[in-house]
Amino acid sequence: MKYYIVDAFTDQPFGGNPAGVVLLDGDVFPPEKLMLQIAAELRYSETAFVRRDSEKEFTVRYFTPMAEVDLCGHATIASFALMHRVLGITGQCLCHAKAGDIHVEAGPRVLMQMTASEVLKTIEDTEEVYRALGICDYTPALPVMIVSTGLPDFMIQVSDVETLNRLPLDMSAISAVTEKHNAVSFHVFAFGNDGHTAHVRDFGPLYGVPEESATGTANASLTHYLQQNGCIPPTGDFSFLQGEAMGRPSVVATRVTPDGTIYVGGTAAVVAEGELLTE
């Protein structure tokens, strides 16, 4: 088996969100124990194991160092960007994952179809939300909402990019608020003047992720949120800059088609490759 280390949502090595990708050389997946061992050895949040079923049809399984998960957005982007580079895969593909079948457009930039987005809740009392971010006496122009594109996330505006990158965070308070509202993360954003739709940071300490350098589902939710609040047009291509404060800048692209479907994706950079010697 060949393995690769791929940084998703960036075109530069050592940026974006890294994933392990293993391309299988047969029709049978390795034993689950071995896939877990490989994921633990690579030490990334997720490692994708990819089996090619036909010319443009693939089955992908995703493993953290601890367990198998149903889907991972950045590992999917990494896998199909890699296959475009090393196998010449391009155009519309079908990805079979435990979470269901996903339509993926492979190429130099990969786009994956997301489930329908919906606003789950508007938060009327926002004081505890902003207090968890270390911000006092601030009234945002846009409401705080919990939006889901498969995962429920808070959408929270702050005044500017400088404030966003210098938040005096209280991680225990963020955990408490997300748990109280059955959400996964705080997805915090600010508008800039640099061609990106918004700059964002994502905090999910309740689930062991203090900060994520690139989050596909949350940026799909942010796209829907900004549409609902009249900030962006109903269709088009959008761009979110994430990971600046972590030193791993990521550009997450979203696209909304005329039927309202949201796609998320971006480019990826292959950092390393090798051969797994497991016998």
C-alpha positions as CSV (number, residue, x, y, z in Angstrom):
1,M,0.0,0.0,0.0
2,K,1.1,3.5,-0.8
3,Y,0.6,6.2,1.8
4,Y,0.7,10.0,1.4
5,I,0.6,13.0,3.7
6,V,-1.6,15.6,2.1
7,D,-2.4,19.2,3.4
8,A,-6.0,20.0,2.4
9,F,-7.4,23.5,1.7
10,T,-4.1,24.9,0.7
11,D,-1.7,24.9,-2.3
12,Q,1.4,25.2,-0.1
13,P,3.0,22.4,2.0
14,F,2.7,22.8,5.8
15,G,-0.5,24.8,5.5
16,G,-4.1,23.8,5.6
17,N,-5.4,20.7,7.4
18,P,-3.2,17.6,7.1
19,A,-4.5,14.1,6.5
20,G,-3.1,10.7,5.8
21,V,-4.2,9.0,2.6
22,V,-3.6,5.3,1.9
23,L,-4.3,4.1,-1.7
24,L,-5.1,0.4,-1.6
25,D,-3.6,-1.9,-4.3
26,G,-6.4,-4.5,-4.2
27,D,-10.2,-5.0,-3.8
28,V,-10.1,-5.8,0.0
29,F,-9.7,-3.4,2.8
30,P,-7.0,-4.4,5.4
31,P,-8.3,-5.6,8.8
32,E,-9.7,-2.8,10.9
33,K,-7.1,-3.3,13.6
34,L,-4.3,-2.7,11.0
35,M,-6.0,0.4,9.6
36,L,-6.3,1.7,13.2
37,Q,-2.6,1.0,13.7
38,I,-1.7,2.8,10.5
39,A,-3.8,5.8,11.5
40,A,-2.1,5.9,14.9
41,E,1.3,5.6,13.3
42,L,0.6,8.5,11.0
43,R,-0.8,10.5,13.9
44,Y,-3.1,12.8,12.0
45,S,-6.7,13.5,13.1
46,E,-7.9,11.3,10.2
47,T,-6.4,8.9,7.7
48,A,-8.4,7.9,4.6
49,F,-8.2,4.4,3.1
50,V,-9.2,4.5,-0.6
51,R,-10.4,1.6,-2.7
52,R,-11.0,2.2,-6.4
53,D,-14.3,0.4,-7.5
54,S,-14.4,1.6,-11.1
55,E,-13.1,4.4,-13.2
56,K,-14.8,7.2,-11.2
57,E,-16.3,5.3,-8.2
58,F,-14.4,4.9,-4.9
59,T,-15.0,3.5,-1.4
60,V,-13.3,5.5,1.3
61,R,-13.0,4.6,5.0
62,Y,-11.8,7.1,7.6
63,F,-9.9,6.4,10.7
64,T,-8.7,8.5,13.6
65,P,-5.9,7.1,15.8
66,M,-8.7,5.8,18.0
67,A,-11.7,4.7,15.9
68,E,-13.3,4.6,12.5
69,V,-15.6,7.6,11.7
70,D,-18.3,7.9,9.1
71,L,-16.9,10.8,7.1
72,C,-14.1,13.4,7.1
73,G,-14.3,16.4,4.8
74,H,-10.7,17.5,4.7
75,A,-9.5,13.9,4.2
76,T,-12.0,13.5,1.3
77,I,-10.6,16.7,-0.3
78,A,-7.0,15.4,0.3
79,S,-7.9,12.0,-1.2
80,F,-9.4,13.2,-4.4
81,A,-6.8,16.0,-4.9
82,L,-4.2,13.3,-4.5
83,M,-5.9,10.9,-7.0
84,H,-6.1,13.8,-9.5
85,R,-2.4,14.2,-9.2
86,V,-1.2,10.6,-9.2
87,L,-3.9,8.8,-11.1
88,G,-5.3,11.5,-13.4
89,I,-8.8,11.3,-11.9
90,T,-10.9,14.3,-13.0
91,G,-14.5,15.3,-13.2
92,Q,-17.6,14.0,-11.4
93,C,-16.9,11.0,-9.1
94,L,-18.9,9.0,-6.6
95,C,-17.5,8.5,-3.1
96,H,-19.0,5.7,-1.0
97,A,-18.6,6.5,2.7
98,K,-20.2,5.1,5.8
99,A,-22.1,8.4,6.0
100,G,-23.6,7.8,2.5
101,D,-22.8,8.4,-1.1
102,I,-21.1,11.8,-1.8
103,H,-20.7,13.4,-5.2
104,V,-17.2,14.8,-5.6
105,E,-15.7,16.9,-8.4
106,A,-12.1,16.0,-8.8
107,G,-9.4,18.2,-10.3
108,P,-6.8,20.7,-9.2
109,R,-9.6,22.0,-7.0
110,V,-11.9,19.4,-5.4
111,L,-15.5,20.2,-4.5
112,M,-17.7,17.8,-2.5
113,Q,-21.5,18.0,-2.2
114,M,-22.8,18.7,1.3
115,T,-26.1,17.8,2.9
116,A,-28.8,20.5,3.1
117,S,-28.1,23.3,5.5
118,E,-30.6,24.6,8.0
119,V,-30.8,27.2,10.8
120,L,-31.6,25.3,14.0
121,K,-31.7,28.1,16.5
122,T,-31.3,31.9,17.0
123,I,-29.6,32.8,20.2
124,E,-31.4,35.7,21.8
125,D,-29.1,36.1,24.9
126,T,-25.6,36.3,23.4
127,E,-23.8,37.5,26.5
128,E,-22.5,34.1,27.5
129,V,-21.4,33.4,24.0
130,Y,-19.2,36.5,23.7
131,R,-18.0,36.2,27.3
132,A,-16.6,32.8,26.3
133,L,-14.7,34.5,23.5
134,G,-13.4,37.2,26.0
135,I,-15.5,40.0,24.5
136,C,-17.6,42.3,26.6
137,D,-20.2,44.9,25.7
138,Y,-20.4,44.0,22.0
139,T,-23.6,44.0,19.9
140,P,-23.0,42.2,16.6
141,A,-24.6,43.4,13.4
142,L,-25.7,39.9,12.6
143,P,-27.5,37.4,14.9
144,V,-25.8,34.5,16.6
145,M,-27.3,31.3,15.2
146,I,-26.8,27.6,15.3
147,V,-26.7,26.3,11.7
148,S,-26.2,22.7,10.6
149,T,-24.8,21.1,7.4
150,G,-24.7,17.7,9.1
151,L,-23.1,19.1,12.3
152,P,-24.6,22.0,14.4
153,D,-22.2,24.9,14.8
154,F,-22.5,28.4,16.3
155,M,-22.2,31.2,13.8
156,I,-20.7,34.2,15.6
157,Q,-19.6,37.6,14.2
158,V,-16.9,39.7,15.7
159,S,-16.0,43.3,14.7
160,D,-12.9,42.9,12.6
161,V,-10.1,40.5,11.6
162,E,-7.6,41.8,14.2
163,T,-10.1,41.1,17.0
164,L,-10.7,37.7,15.5
165,N,-7.0,36.7,15.6
166,R,-6.5,38.0,19.2
167,L,-9.5,36.5,21.0
168,P,-8.7,35.9,24.7
169,L,-10.6,32.6,24.7
170,D,-12.1,30.7,27.6
171,M,-12.1,27.2,26.3
172,S,-13.9,25.7,29.3
173,A,-16.7,28.3,28.8
174,I,-16.9,27.5,25.1
175,S,-17.2,23.9,26.0
176,A,-20.0,24.6,28.4
177,V,-22.0,26.8,26.0
178,T,-21.7,24.3,23.1
179,E,-22.8,21.5,25.4
180,K,-25.7,23.5,26.7
181,H,-27.0,24.1,23.1
182,N,-26.1,20.6,21.7
183,A,-23.6,22.2,19.3
184,V,-20.2,21.1,18.1
185,S,-18.2,24.3,17.8
186,F,-18.0,28.1,17.8
187,H,-17.4,29.2,14.2
188,V,-16.3,32.8,14.6
189,F,-16.0,35.1,11.6
190,A,-15.1,38.7,10.6
191,F,-15.4,40.5,7.3
192,G,-12.2,41.8,5.7
193,N,-11.4,43.7,2.5
194,D,-9.0,41.2,0.8
195,G,-11.3,39.3,-1.6
196,H,-12.3,36.6,0.8
197,T,-15.9,36.3,1.8
198,A,-14.8,36.2,5.5
199,H,-12.0,35.3,7.8
200,V,-12.9,32.5,10.3
201,R,-11.7,30.5,13.3
202,D,-13.3,27.4,14.6
203,F,-13.2,26.2,18.2
204,G,-14.5,22.7,19.3
205,P,-12.9,22.0,22.7
206,L,-15.9,20.0,23.9
207,Y,-14.8,17.4,21.4
208,G,-11.1,17.7,22.0
209,V,-10.4,20.1,19.1
210,P,-9.3,23.5,20.7
211,E,-9.0,25.0,17.2
212,E,-9.3,23.6,13.7
213,S,-7.3,25.0,10.8
214,A,-10.0,24.2,8.2
215,T,-13.6,23.0,8.6
216,G,-15.6,22.2,5.6
217,T,-19.0,21.6,7.2
218,A,-18.8,24.7,9.3
219,N,-18.0,26.9,6.3
220,A,-20.9,25.4,4.4
221,S,-23.1,26.4,7.3
222,L,-21.5,29.9,7.3
223,T,-22.3,30.2,3.6
224,H,-26.0,29.3,4.3
225,Y,-26.0,31.7,7.3
226,L,-24.7,34.6,5.3
227,Q,-27.3,33.9,2.6
228,Q,-30.1,33.9,5.1
229,N,-28.9,37.3,6.5
230,G,-28.5,38.9,3.1
231,C,-24.7,39.2,3.1
232,I,-24.0,37.2,-0.1
233,P,-26.0,36.4,-3.2
234,P,-28.1,33.2,-3.4
235,T,-25.7,31.5,-5.8
236,G,-22.0,31.8,-6.6
237,D,-18.5,30.9,-5.4
238,F,-17.2,32.0,-2.0
239,S,-14.0,31.9,-0.1
240,F,-13.2,31.6,3.6
241,L,-9.7,32.2,5.1
242,Q,-9.1,30.0,8.2
243,G,-6.1,28.9,10.3
244,E,-4.2,32.2,10.2
245,A,-3.8,32.4,14.0
246,M,-2.5,28.8,14.0
247,G,0.2,29.5,11.4
248,R,-1.6,27.1,9.0
249,P,-3.6,29.3,6.6
250,S,-6.3,27.5,4.8
251,V,-8.6,28.7,2.0
252,V,-12.0,26.8,2.1
253,A,-14.0,27.3,-1.1
254,T,-17.8,27.0,-1.2
255,R,-20.1,27.0,-4.2
256,V,-23.9,27.3,-4.2
257,T,-25.7,26.1,-7.3
258,P,-29.1,27.4,-8.6
259,D,-30.9,24.5,-6.8
260,G,-29.4,25.6,-3.5
261,T,-26.9,22.8,-3.2
262,I,-23.8,23.8,-1.3
263,Y,-20.4,22.3,-2.3
264,V,-17.2,22.7,-0.2
265,G,-13.7,22.2,-1.3
266,G,-10.3,23.6,-2.2
267,T,-6.8,22.7,-3.3
268,A,-4.4,20.4,-1.6
269,A,-0.6,20.0,-1.3
270,V,1.1,16.6,-1.2
271,V,3.8,16.8,1.5
272,A,5.2,13.2,1.6
273,E,4.7,9.7,0.2
274,G,6.0,6.3,1.0
275,E,5.2,2.6,1.1
276,L,3.7,0.8,4.0
277,L,5.7,-2.2,5.1
278,T,3.2,-4.2,7.3
279,E,4.4,-7.7,6.8
